[in-house]
Structure formats: structure tokens, C-alpha cells
């Protein structure tokens, strides 16, 4: 059951990243660019969650997950602060 939930979260964040980056290609709005890359990092974070909890439960991947979550939030924060329309 956990694998299903974690996989659905990964697929959802991947779909959000794809939609945001596709919209950026159409419109050129920079905030969509940073939001899309933030969701790419969230997808990586969710992949590490699947690896940590389901595939390799004996391996301690919490620091890697935390770094990927930090990168994701920093990308979004940078886009929100420095991209003006």
C-alpha cells in the first residue's frame, strides 16, 4: 500500500513539473520555469522516498531526501523573490 501511495505522489509531482515546464515553453514566463524545476526536484525527492522506504529499507537516505527537498524549496523561493513580471 505504501508503494502505491509513494508512486502516485511521484507521478503527480512529475505531471506538475511537465505541465509547468510545457506552459513555460509556450508563454515564456520565468516563474513557470522556476516552479517547474522546483517540481522536478520534488519528483526526485519522492523517488528517494520510494527508494528509502520501499526498495532499500535498510539504507538510511534521509539526508539525501532532505537535501533534495531543500533544493526544491530554494528553487521555488528564488523564483518567487527574483522573478518580476
C-alpha positions as CSV (number, residue, x, y, z in Angstrom):
1,X,0.0,0.0,0.0
2,X,2.8,2.4,0.8
3,X,4.5,1.8,-2.5
4,X,1.2,2.7,-4.3
5,X,0.9,6.0,-2.4
6,X,4.5,6.9,-2.8
7,X,4.4,6.1,-6.5
8,X,1.3,8.2,-7.0
9,X,2.9,11.1,-5.3
10,X,5.9,10.8,-7.5
11,X,3.8,10.6,-10.7
12,X,1.7,13.6,-9.5
13,X,4.8,15.8,-9.0
14,X,6.2,14.6,-12.3
15,X,3.0,15.6,-14.0
16,X,3.0,19.0,-12.4
17,X,6.6,19.6,-13.5
18,X,5.8,18.6,-17.0
19,X,2.8,20.8,-17.2
20,X,4.6,23.8,-15.7
21,X,7.6,23.5,-18.0
22,X,5.4,23.0,-21.0
23,X,3.5,26.1,-20.1
24,X,6.8,27.9,-19.7
25,X,7.8,26.9,-23.2
26,X,4.5,28.3,-24.6
27,X,4.4,31.6,-22.6
28,X,8.0,32.3,-21.5
29,X,7.0,33.4,-18.0
30,X,10.1,32.9,-15.8
31,X,8.0,32.0,-12.7
32,X,6.7,28.9,-14.5
33,X,10.3,28.0,-15.2
34,X,11.4,28.1,-11.6
35,X,8.2,26.4,-10.4
36,X,8.7,23.6,-13.0
37,X,12.2,23.0,-11.8
38,X,11.1,23.0,-8.2
39,X,8.6,20.2,-9.1
40,X,11.4,18.3,-10.9
41,X,13.3,18.4,-7.6
42,X,10.2,17.4,-5.7
43,X,9.9,14.4,-8.1
44,X,13.5,13.5,-7.3
45,X,12.6,13.8,-3.6
46,X,9.7,11.5,-4.0
47,X,11.9,9.0,-5.9
48,X,14.3,9.0,-3.0
49,X,11.3,8.4,-0.6
50,X,10.4,5.3,-2.6
51,X,13.9,4.1,-2.6
52,X,14.3,4.8,1.2
53,X,11.1,3.3,2.4
54,X,10.2,0.6,-0.1
55,X,13.1,-0.6,-2.2
56,X,16.1,-0.1,0.2
57,X,14.6,0.0,3.7
58,X,17.9,-0.8,5.3
59,X,19.7,2.1,3.7
60,X,19.5,5.5,5.5
61,X,18.6,8.0,2.8
62,X,17.1,10.8,5.0
63,X,20.0,13.2,4.4
64,X,19.7,12.8,0.6
65,X,15.9,13.3,0.8
66,X,16.3,16.4,3.0
67,X,18.9,17.9,0.6
68,X,16.6,17.3,-2.4
69,X,13.6,18.9,-0.5
70,X,15.8,21.9,0.3
71,X,16.9,22.3,-3.3
72,X,13.2,22.2,-4.3
73,X,12.2,24.9,-1.9
74,X,15.2,27.1,-2.7
75,X,14.3,26.9,-6.5
76,X,10.8,28.0,-5.8
77,X,11.8,30.7,-3.3
78,X,14.3,32.1,-5.8
79,X,11.7,32.2,-8.5
80,X,9.2,33.9,-6.2
81,X,11.7,36.5,-5.0
82,X,13.7,37.4,-8.0
83,X,11.4,37.0,-11.0
84,X,9.3,40.1,-11.5
85,X,6.7,40.4,-14.2
